Each structure stands twice: as structure tokens, then as C-alpha cells.
Amino acid sequence: MDIVDGFAGAVGNTPLIRLRGFSEETGCEILGKAEFMNPGGSVKDRAALSILRVAEERGELRAGGTVVEGTAGNTGIGLAHLCNARGYRCVIVIPETQSREKIDLLRTLGAEVHTVPARPYKDPDNYQKVARRMAGEMDNAIWANQFDNTANRDAHYATTGPEVWTQTNGSVDTFVAATGTGGTLAGVARYLKERSGRVRIVLADPSGSALYHYVRTGTLEVMGDGSITEGIGTSRVTANLEGTPIDDACLIEDQEAVTCVYRLLREEGLFLGSSSGINVAAAVRVARELGPGHTIVTVLCDGGGRYYSRLFNPQWLQQKGLQPG
């Protein structure tokens, strides 16, 4: 029998899915790591589990304690599942600009949810800083601090990176991913570069983020007017991202990402969120630059159900100047 131990035991070991249409039109193998198949429905389950395990091992989180986090949604969802499984209280601070589906799901999972106005990181009322203050005022509580807690990237170094290497039999030429906290890209990049220096790491960035310019020039400068994507793109280098070996970056506009999301649904049968659209669009761009015969791996971050009222709402897209498909 093949049995795992609870929610935590089901995290990771997600398949690589060959994206047939994109692979055939580029002559490359474009493969998506199916992170939406984690038990909490996103790539963030890995970081959430690692952050809790490290806090428990260090004695920072004891029985009956509280986990507080500022999140765009998915890390909070993973934490809420794990807190239920481990007997902790979960308190989530989330920008009110995030999708209603994610906010409602967090509450359904039993998290105490505080919505706050979206403010830049430098603002003392930024959602991450609000979460830190709240945790500091509680007994037996931790602030998960997914952006600067390197247990995040360590999870991907220990699990996601080795999975990608094994599943491709070491044939991966390029790993492409957008980043918010930096954990996925940083952990996978470190592992793959240790296995082979020929593997290229490419950061996919949405409009309104500063990381594309940072990778290309070494300085942080916001490019574009903003994006409909949630949880990716940032104006700073997090502790997780710092020092990551990145070879190049792609700036992906929203329409390109939305087109990929609808192609993934209509051609591949995959109902995914906007971050996956950014990632696949960047993987396709890299494939065309490299030419046929290469293997490009990216991340299918989460399911489309968390964005149904926006990304899959033609009226909402039209208001943003975007077209489905």
C-alpha cells in the first residue's frame, strides 16, 4: 500500500505535465510542474509546511499556538490547512485587493482573516508589517514571514528542485518562474545549478514589478503600470531571493498571460490561475529564443477557481482592457 501521513504527507511529489500545444509549436519540451495538485491547491503548501516544521523544531511554536501571516492568499491557505491538522490557531492578514474566492476560502478553512488596504512595502501599514505586529502582541505565536524566512526556499531546495531534476532525468535546460517571496525560484535554482552549471534560470516578471530590471541591470526599478496577477512581482529583493543565481528575466504583459491561461484551459484541459499564465508565457518565449530541442520547466502554481470572478469573467477582463483567449 502507498499511504501518506495526513495533509503534510501529501505535499510535494507533483507530476510534470507536458504542455502539448506549446511544445509542438516551439519544438521544445515545455513542462509544467503541477503544483496545483498539492493538497492545499498551490505551490505555497511546500513553504507553509517547511515554515511550520522549522518553528516547531526550534521550539518557537508550541502546542495550541498561533500562526500569523501576511499573504496574498495561497500561503495563508496552506497554513490554514496545516494549522487545522496540527492544532494551531491561524490568523491571516491579506490585502483587500485579492480575489474574493481566496478570502472566502481562508475563512471557510477556519482562519481569522483581517483584510487591509493594499499599501507598498515601505508603508508601516503594509499587510506584512501588520502581521508582524500582530504576532508580536500574542503569546506562543509566530509570524510566518514567508518573504524573508528562508525555510521557504529551503523547502524548494530540498523537494521541488530534486523532483524536477529526477523527473527530467537531468535533461532540463532552463527553469522559468515568476516570484513573489522568491522561495520557489531560489530553492530550485540553487539545486539545479549545483547539479549542472549549464541549466539556465529565468525569472518571469509581471508589469508593475521591479525584478525584471533588477536581473537585467542590478538595480530595482518598477517596469510597467501594474498587473492583474496576484502574489507575484515585488519592488524589493527578499531574503529568500537574495543571492539566487539568475541568468535572465522576461517581462510578461497581462494580455500575454491571459491568452496562455485560456489556451491552457481550452487546449490542455488545465484550469489555472494567472501566475501560471505568466510562467507559461515566459517558458514559450525562452523556448523560441533557444530554438527547438530544449527542455524548459516552469510552475503551474494554482487552480483557476481562486480567480473565477476575475480572470474568468469577460466583463471584468474587459474593464482591465484585456480579452480572454
Salt bridges, closest charged atoms under 4 A:
GLU24 OE1 - ARG20 NH1 3.95
GLU25 OE1 - ARG263 NH2 2.99
GLU25 OE2 - ARG288 NH2 2.89
GLU29 OE2 - ARG18 NE 2.90
GLU35 OE1 - ARG46 NE 2.63
GLU56 OE2 - ARG86 NE 2.87
ASP104 OD1 - ARG100 NH1 3.47
GLU112 OE1 - ARG89 NH2 2.73
GLU112 OE2 - HIS114 NE2 2.75
ASP125 OD1 - ARG133 NH2 3.14
ASP148 OD2 - ARG236 NH2 3.08
GLU163 OE1 - LYS33 NZ 2.70
GLU163 OE1 - ARG46 NH2 2.89
ASP173 OD1 - ARG198 NH1 3.10
GLU221 OE1 - HIS213 NE2 3.38
GLU230 OE1 - LYS102 NZ 2.84
GLU230 OE2 - ARG310 NH1 3.19
ASP247 OD2 - LYS193 NZ 2.80
ASP248 OD2 - ARG200 NH2 3.94
ASP248 OD1 - ARG216 NE 2.67
GLU256 OE1 - ARG285 NH2 2.81
GLU267 OE1 - ARG263 NH2 2.98
